[in-house]
Amino acid sequence: VAAQKCRKRKLNAILNLEEDVCNLQTQKESLKKEHSQCSKSINQIKQKLNNLYHDIFSRLRDDQGRPVNPHHYVIHCSSNGSVFIIPKQLAKSEQKQDNRKEQKQK
């Protein structure tokens, strides 16, 4: 009787584990779909941002009326909502300073 109960407990444990495996596989597939949708959305947003970036630079002109070169300038958005066009070298130096500040805070 004890052996029979032991075998039944073992069988129940196996069935529960198999059910857990099925549930986890379903959850995994669901997460894969969600990840795929998120990746697709991110790519669409990146494309829209890239198009906006190019549209903005196509309309910008310097003091002499010449187009602003997007290879030499970047669009910078500050924390207060202001938007600036700054030289890439200046943006890179600001990023380095920001990275140093973040590292010091850690």
Number of C-alpha atoms within 10 A of each C-alpha: 6 7 8 9 10 11 12 12 12 12 12 12 12 12 12 12 12 12 12 12 12 12 12 12 12 12 12 12 12 12 12 12 12 12 12 12 12 12 12 12 12 12 12 12 12 12 12 12 12 12 12 12 14 13 11 13 18 13 9 15 12 9 7 6 8 9 13 18 14 17 8 10 17 20 16 15 11 9 7 6 8 8 11 12 15 13 16 16 12 12 16 12 11 12 12 12 12 12 12 11 11 10 9 8 7 5
